[in-house]
Amino acid sequence: MRISRRSLFAAGALARPLLAQQEYTPIFDGASLRGWTIVDGPDSSYYVDGGAICVSPVASFPAWLRSERQYENFDLRGEFFIKGWTDSGLYFHAPEHGHPTMAGFQWKVFHQKEDKPSPQSMGAVFPYAAPLKVTVHEGWNEFRILADWPRLRMWCNGEPVQDLSVDSRPELAHKLRSGYFGIVAASAPCRFRNLRVKELPSSEKWITLYESAPDFANWTVSEGKPDFFTLGSVLRGDGAGHLAHKQKFRDFELQLYIRGSAQHNGGVLFRSAGRGLAADKHYEIQLHPVEEAHFPTGSLYHLKRAIYPRIEDEKWFLMQLIVKDKYCLVRIDGQDVMEYNNLEILDEGFIELQAHRRGYWIEFKHVRIKPL
């Protein structure tokens, strides 16, 4: 039997869309919340019914549903269901701890059709960037989020609703570039299904400073007699003194999670001589969760006081420190709390962790740095 070229072309055309779909990995099995975790909320906040993830009408921030894995650049697709009042959202690049919308991104899911979209509308990068248009309708809606730094594109029902160069927008430029997917709502029911993702090549190059006990070999006590020791993924400090990483850095972004006892006192030193406070060469970012302290958490000690970020006792928070030439920026849980433009020490130096008061412990985890 002869097979015509037209038949072969048609078969190939059918195979290509099927192959494209196979490149996507399901992140929801349609039957359970396996691979997802409810964060800061009861088990009743999210459940599965009819092949969809259902947001309970009593679920509200800070409760959210978090993916098992973190993602950097990706192509995420799925569907959400609208009927009546709906106020929900999809997180991406969300942090492990802290405020997902502030530190990461939220794509707004909302029921209302609007001719003049706002940063709170359906399809917004909430609450910063209004969508190009609102294309939502009652019933199931298709969505696509394509994040390939620095470009961020989004579609709703096949129509483009966002096309952003993220690094050119100050309110978005320093958000996390990798993190978790998540679902959130504001006391309104919503449903999601057919969630699938295709990972794209990474564009970030991080150096791990501390992730597990073997990394402790790259640190050394640089001043005093602090009690720094490892607890698996956590590096715990007490006493008084400094612990320095053995590698030097000049321009960088430092990311780490921190928590401490009530009124803990510590710090993160950068561009230091590797001798703690014993040498004049250093800058210190203060870690002291007292609102009316001389220099509270996030301050550039002796030089600029931070906007107090309301750190909660014994709860993890995300700190980002960006240093470039004479400039430095401190972000706590996605909030800019201190910005300074007149650094005088411009050569490379060490990163040091400080414990300052015995009995007032402080812990660090997921410590990593990206040279700029």
Backbone torsions as a table, in degrees:
resi	resn	phi	psi	omega
1	MET	NA	130.6	179.1
2	ARG	-87.4	137.4	177.4
3	ILE	-107.8	122.4	-176.2
4	SER	-71.6	155.9	176.5
5	ARG	-62.1	-33.4	178.4
6	ARG	-64.1	-39.9	179.2
7	SER	-65.8	-40.7	178.5
8	LEU	-64.6	-40.1	178.8
9	PHE	-63.5	-42.9	179.6
10	ALA	-63.7	-41.7	179.1
11	ALA	-63.3	-40.1	178.3
12	GLY	-65.2	-39.0	179.4
13	ALA	-63.7	-36.5	177.5
14	LEU	-71.3	-34.8	-177.1
15	ALA	-71.3	-33.5	-176.2
16	ARG	-62.7	-47.1	176.3
17	PRO	-61.3	-36.5	179.2
18	LEU	-65.5	-42.5	177.6
19	LEU	-62.5	-40.8	179.2
20	ALA	-61.2	-40.8	179.9
21	GLN	-66.0	-33.9	-178.1
22	GLN	-69.2	-17.5	177.9
23	GLU	-72.3	-14.7	-178.6
24	TYR	-93.1	139.9	179.6
25	THR	-104.1	124.9	176.9
26	PRO	-62.9	138.3	174.9
27	ILE	-116.2	8.9	172.7
28	PHE	-142.2	125.8	-173.5
29	ASP	-84.1	-2.4	177.5
30	GLY	81.5	-4.3	-175.4
31	ALA	-130.1	-19.5	-176.1
32	SER	-154.0	173.0	175.6
33	LEU	-93.7	23.1	176.8
34	ARG	-59.7	130.6	-177.5
35	GLY	91.5	2.0	178.9
36	TRP	-130.5	153.4	-179.1
37	THR	-132.9	132.7	174.5
38	ILE	-80.9	124.8	-176.9
39	VAL	-110.6	132.2	174.1
40	ASP	55.7	37.8	178.3
41	GLY	-161.2	165.3	179.8
42	PRO	-76.0	166.2	-179.6
43	ASP	-61.1	-24.4	-178.7
44	SER	-77.1	-4.3	-176.8
45	SER	-67.6	-36.7	-177.6
46	TYR	-137.7	141.3	179.5
47	TYR	-153.5	172.2	-179.4
48	VAL	-114.0	133.5	177.2
49	ASP	-153.5	135.0	177.1
50	GLY	60.1	33.6	178.1
51	GLY	75.7	16.8	-178.4
52	ALA	-132.6	150.5	167.8
53	ILE	-77.2	123.8	-177.6
54	CYS	-108.7	131.4	173.8
55	VAL	-90.4	123.1	179.3
56	SER	-64.6	145.0	177.6
57	PRO	-65.7	-10.5	177.7
58	VAL	-102.2	0.2	179.1
59	ALA	-79.1	134.7	178.7
60	SER	-154.4	160.0	176.6
61	PHE	-51.4	135.4	16.6
62	PRO	-91.0	4.3	178.5
63	ALA	-65.2	136.4	174.1
64	TRP	-154.9	162.2	-178.9
65	LEU	-106.2	123.9	-171.7
66	ARG	-114.0	138.8	177.0
67	SER	-67.8	160.2	-179.8
68	GLU	-70.9	-36.0	-174.3
69	ARG	-111.1	162.1	172.3
70	GLN	-101.8	153.3	-177.8
71	TYR	-135.5	148.4	176.1
72	GLU	-104.5	-91.0	175.8
73	ASN	-91.7	137.6	-172.0
74	PHE	-162.3	166.4	171.0
75	ASP	-125.5	107.0	-175.6
76	LEU	-107.0	132.7	179.1
77	ARG	-132.5	156.2	177.7
78	GLY	173.6	-165.7	-179.7
79	GLU	-137.6	150.0	172.5
80	PHE	-132.3	154.9	-173.6
81	PHE	-112.3	130.9	179.6
82	ILE	-116.5	127.6	170.1
83	LYS	-154.2	112.3	-176.1
84	GLY	72.2	-158.9	-176.9
85	TRP	-63.8	124.3	178.0
86	THR	-136.2	128.8	178.0
87	ASP	-138.9	96.4	-173.5
88	SER	-142.0	-172.8	179.5
89	GLY	-172.1	159.0	175.2
90	LEU	-111.5	124.0	174.1
91	TYR	-88.2	147.5	163.2
92	PHE	-146.4	155.3	-171.9
93	HIS	56.9	33.1	-179.3
94	ALA	-77.1	146.3	-178.9
95	PRO	-77.9	166.3	175.4
96	GLU	-70.0	-38.2	178.2
97	HIS	-132.8	154.5	176.4
98	GLY	101.8	-161.1	-172.0
99	HIS	-93.4	110.0	-175.1
100	PRO	-61.2	-39.1	-178.2
101	THR	-70.9	-36.4	-178.6
102	MET	-74.0	-46.6	-176.7
103	ALA	-82.7	-34.7	179.1
104	GLY	-112.4	-142.7	-176.4
105	PHE	-127.1	148.7	169.4
106	GLN	-128.0	129.4	171.8
107	TRP	-97.3	118.8	-171.0
108	LYS	-75.5	132.5	172.6
109	VAL	-112.9	114.9	-173.6
110	PHE	-144.8	151.0	-172.0
111	HIS	-84.1	-20.5	-165.9
112	GLN	-81.9	131.7	173.3
113	LYS	-85.8	133.7	-176.8
114	GLU	-137.9	137.5	177.0
115	ASP	-79.5	-28.3	179.3
116	LYS	-119.9	87.6	-175.3
117	PRO	-63.4	151.6	177.8
118	SER	-124.7	174.2	176.5
119	PRO	-67.7	-1.1	175.3
120	GLN	-107.4	0.8	-174.7
121	SER	-77.9	165.7	170.5
122	MET	-55.0	128.2	179.7
123	GLY	90.2	-0.6	178.6
124	ALA	-73.8	151.3	161.5
125	VAL	-83.2	92.0	-165.2
126	PHE	-73.3	136.4	-9.6
127	PRO	-104.1	48.5	-170.4
128	TYR	-114.2	-42.9	-170.1
129	ALA	-127.6	117.4	177.1
130	ALA	-66.7	148.4	176.0
131	PRO	-73.0	161.3	176.3
132	LEU	-65.8	-34.4	178.3
133	LYS	-159.4	165.9	176.3
134	VAL	-111.2	117.9	-174.2
135	THR	-119.8	20.0	-176.0
136	VAL	-75.1	151.8	174.1
137	HIS	-145.8	165.6	179.2
138	GLU	-67.4	142.3	-178.2
139	GLY	101.9	-157.7	-179.0
140	TRP	-80.4	134.0	179.4
141	ASN	-121.9	139.9	176.8
142	GLU	-91.1	144.9	175.5
143	PHE	-136.3	158.5	174.3
144	ARG	-146.2	132.8	175.4
145	ILE	-123.7	118.8	-178.6
146	LEU	-116.3	106.4	-178.5
147	ALA	-111.5	112.3	178.3
148	ASP	-140.2	88.4	-168.1
149	TRP	-46.6	132.3	6.3
150	PRO	-93.7	6.0	-175.8
151	ARG	-89.5	135.6	178.5
152	LEU	-128.4	118.0	-179.9
153	ARG	-124.0	146.3	-178.5
154	MET	-141.9	146.8	177.8
155	TRP	-130.9	148.5	172.5
156	CYS	-132.3	121.0	-177.3
157	ASN	54.5	39.7	174.6
158	GLY	82.6	-3.7	-178.6
159	GLU	-107.5	137.1	179.9
160	PRO	-66.3	132.3	178.4
161	VAL	-122.2	-14.7	175.4
162	GLN	-145.7	140.0	170.9
163	ASP	-149.8	96.2	-170.7
164	LEU	-121.9	145.0	164.9
165	SER	-98.2	99.1	-167.3
166	VAL	-61.7	-39.7	-175.4
167	ASP	-71.2	-10.1	178.6
168	SER	-92.6	-2.4	-179.7
169	ARG	-111.0	113.4	-175.0
170	PRO	-54.3	-34.9	-177.1
171	GLU	-75.0	-11.6	-178.3
172	LEU	-116.2	-20.5	-167.3
173	ALA	-60.7	-32.3	-175.4
174	HIS	-104.3	11.1	173.2
175	LYS	-67.4	159.7	-179.4
176	LEU	-59.7	142.5	179.7
177	ARG	-101.9	2.3	172.0
178	SER	-151.9	153.1	-179.4
179	GLY	165.3	-161.7	-173.5
180	TYR	-91.2	154.9	162.8
181	PHE	-83.1	153.6	178.2
182	GLY	-158.7	162.7	175.2
183	ILE	-124.4	135.0	-179.0
184	VAL	-138.8	159.0	177.7
185	ALA	-152.8	166.0	179.6
186	ALA	-120.5	74.8	176.8
187	SER	53.1	42.8	178.9
188	ALA	-144.2	134.8	-178.3
189	PRO	-69.4	148.6	176.2
190	CYS	-160.0	157.9	-179.7
191	ARG	-135.1	148.2	179.7
192	PHE	-134.8	143.4	178.4
193	ARG	-151.1	172.7	177.5
194	ASN	52.5	39.3	-180.0
195	LEU	-77.5	125.3	-177.8
196	ARG	-149.9	152.9	-173.5
197	VAL	-140.1	146.6	169.7
198	LYS	-119.8	121.0	179.8
199	GLU	-80.5	140.6	178.9
200	LEU	-108.4	162.2	-177.5
201	PRO	-56.8	143.2	178.8
202	SER	-71.5	149.2	176.8
203	SER	-123.2	4.3	-179.8
204	GLU	-106.7	146.4	178.3
205	LYS	-129.8	96.8	-178.0
206	TRP	-99.0	149.8	172.0
207	ILE	-109.1	124.5	179.1
208	THR	-77.8	123.6	174.9
209	LEU	-95.9	-41.1	172.0
210	TYR	-151.9	121.6	175.4
211	GLU	-131.3	-29.2	179.8
212	SER	-155.5	172.0	-172.3
213	ALA	-52.3	-39.9	-180.0
214	PRO	-59.5	-26.0	179.9
215	ASP	-68.6	-16.4	-178.7
216	PHE	-63.7	-22.7	178.9
217	ALA	-64.9	-18.4	-179.6
218	ASN	-90.9	8.4	179.3
219	TRP	-119.5	154.0	178.6
220	THR	-145.3	145.7	175.5
221	VAL	-66.6	124.4	-174.3
222	SER	-106.7	-18.9	178.3
223	GLU	-161.8	145.1	174.2
224	GLY	73.2	-161.7	179.4
225	LYS	-129.7	64.9	179.6
226	PRO	-76.7	156.5	174.7
227	ASP	-103.9	88.5	173.8
228	PHE	-103.7	130.9	177.6
229	PHE	-150.8	163.5	-174.2
230	THR	-97.3	143.2	173.0
231	LEU	-130.7	69.3	-176.3
232	GLY	68.6	-116.2	-178.6
233	SER	-81.3	-2.2	-175.6
234	VAL	-109.7	135.5	173.6
235	LEU	-106.6	116.4	-172.6
236	ARG	-109.8	136.0	179.9
237	GLY	-124.8	145.7	175.1
238	ASP	-150.5	178.1	-179.7
239	GLY	78.8	-146.8	-177.3
240	ALA	-143.3	119.4	178.6
241	GLY	153.7	-169.0	-171.7
242	HIS	-131.9	148.3	175.5
243	LEU	-122.3	123.2	-175.0
244	ALA	-111.6	139.0	170.7
245	HIS	-77.4	148.9	-171.4
246	LYS	-79.5	-10.7	-178.2
247	GLN	-100.2	146.2	179.5
248	LYS	-97.6	150.1	178.0
249	PHE	-143.2	147.9	176.1
250	ARG	-109.7	-67.3	179.3
251	ASP	-108.7	131.8	-170.7
252	PHE	-167.2	166.7	161.8
253	GLU	-117.2	125.0	177.9
254	LEU	-107.3	131.3	175.9
255	GLN	-125.2	136.8	176.2
256	LEU	-162.6	157.0	173.3
257	TYR	-103.5	141.1	-174.7
258	ILE	-135.4	144.6	167.2
259	ARG	-149.2	157.3	-178.7
260	GLY	-155.9	170.7	177.0
261	SER	-69.3	170.0	176.5
262	ALA	-57.1	131.9	178.7
263	GLN	58.5	29.6	175.9
264	HIS	-59.4	161.8	-178.2
265	ASN	-142.8	118.6	179.5
266	GLY	-160.6	-160.2	-179.5
267	GLY	-174.5	171.4	172.7
268	VAL	-125.8	118.2	179.3
269	LEU	-96.5	145.5	176.0
270	PHE	-139.6	159.2	-174.0
271	ARG	48.8	41.4	-177.1
272	SER	-93.5	167.3	176.5
273	ALA	-83.4	-1.6	179.5
274	GLY	81.3	23.7	177.7
275	ARG	-131.4	29.4	178.3
276	GLY	61.5	-138.4	179.2
277	LEU	-84.5	-1.7	-178.9
278	ALA	-71.0	-19.7	178.3
279	ALA	-111.2	145.8	179.4
280	ASP	-67.4	-26.5	-176.5
281	LYS	-78.9	100.3	173.9
282	HIS	179.9	157.3	164.9
283	TYR	-123.3	146.4	-177.5
284	GLU	-125.8	127.7	168.5
285	ILE	-94.7	118.9	-174.1
286	GLN	-74.4	143.7	173.5
287	LEU	-125.0	93.7	-175.6
288	HIS	-152.3	101.7	-169.8
289	PRO	-83.1	57.0	178.7
290	VAL	-124.0	115.0	-168.6
291	GLU	-58.4	-39.6	-176.8
292	GLU	-103.0	20.3	175.3
293	ALA	-66.2	158.0	178.9
294	HIS	-54.1	-48.4	175.2
295	PHE	-134.7	98.4	-179.6
296	PRO	-79.9	179.2	-178.7
297	THR	-48.5	131.7	178.9
298	GLY	96.3	-10.5	-178.7
299	SER	-73.0	149.2	168.7
300	LEU	-88.7	101.2	-166.5
301	TYR	-55.0	133.5	-179.0
302	HIS	75.2	-12.7	-172.7
303	LEU	-116.4	-44.4	-179.6
304	LYS	-153.2	129.3	-179.8
305	ARG	-80.3	141.3	179.6
306	ALA	-85.3	157.7	163.7
307	ILE	-70.2	124.2	-172.8
308	TYR	-64.2	124.9	-174.0
309	PRO	-91.4	8.9	177.1
310	ARG	55.8	60.7	176.3
311	ILE	-71.1	134.8	177.5
312	GLU	-93.4	139.5	-179.2
313	ASP	-58.6	133.6	173.3
314	GLU	62.2	19.4	176.1
315	LYS	-115.5	138.2	-179.1
316	TRP	-66.0	141.6	170.6
317	PHE	-135.2	153.8	180.0
318	LEU	-92.0	130.7	173.8
319	MET	-119.4	132.6	172.5
320	GLN	-119.2	131.4	176.5
321	LEU	-123.1	115.5	179.1
322	ILE	-109.1	123.5	-178.0
323	VAL	-127.2	125.2	-179.6
324	LYS	-147.4	113.2	-178.5
325	ASP	54.8	-117.1	-178.1
326	LYS	-91.4	3.2	-171.1
327	TYR	-107.3	142.2	169.0
328	CYS	-144.5	147.7	-178.7
329	LEU	-135.3	134.2	175.2
330	VAL	-115.2	129.1	176.0
331	ARG	-120.6	131.6	176.1
332	ILE	-116.7	119.4	-178.9
333	ASP	50.2	39.1	176.2
334	GLY	86.1	-0.2	179.7
335	GLN	-103.0	131.0	172.7
336	ASP	-71.4	115.9	-177.8
337	VAL	-111.8	-17.8	179.9
338	MET	-156.1	131.4	178.4
339	GLU	-134.9	135.3	-175.9
340	TYR	-143.5	139.7	-172.5
341	ASN	-122.6	18.8	-173.6
342	ASN	-136.3	43.0	175.1
343	LEU	-64.4	137.5	-179.3
344	GLU	-104.9	-27.0	175.8
345	ILE	-83.3	110.2	-171.5
346	LEU	-114.1	-2.7	176.8
347	ASP	-91.1	168.2	-176.3
348	GLU	-69.3	157.3	179.1
349	GLY	-158.7	-171.2	-174.6
350	PHE	-94.1	156.8	167.7
351	ILE	-95.7	127.6	179.3
352	GLU	-128.6	145.0	174.6
353	LEU	-106.1	137.0	-174.1
354	GLN	-116.4	133.3	164.8
355	ALA	-112.0	136.1	-167.2
356	HIS	-123.3	-21.9	-177.9
357	ARG	-138.1	121.4	178.7
358	ARG	-63.4	136.6	-179.2
359	GLY	91.9	-7.5	178.5
360	TYR	-117.9	80.0	-172.1
361	TRP	-66.8	159.3	177.1
362	ILE	-146.2	141.1	-176.4
363	GLU	-126.1	151.7	-179.2
364	PHE	-133.9	145.1	172.7
365	LYS	-152.1	164.0	-178.9
366	HIS	48.7	51.8	-178.9
367	VAL	-85.5	117.1	-179.7
368	ARG	-145.5	159.1	-174.9
369	ILE	-139.9	146.0	179.8
370	LYS	-126.0	110.3	177.0
371	PRO	-61.0	141.7	179.6
372	LEU	-108.8	NA	NA
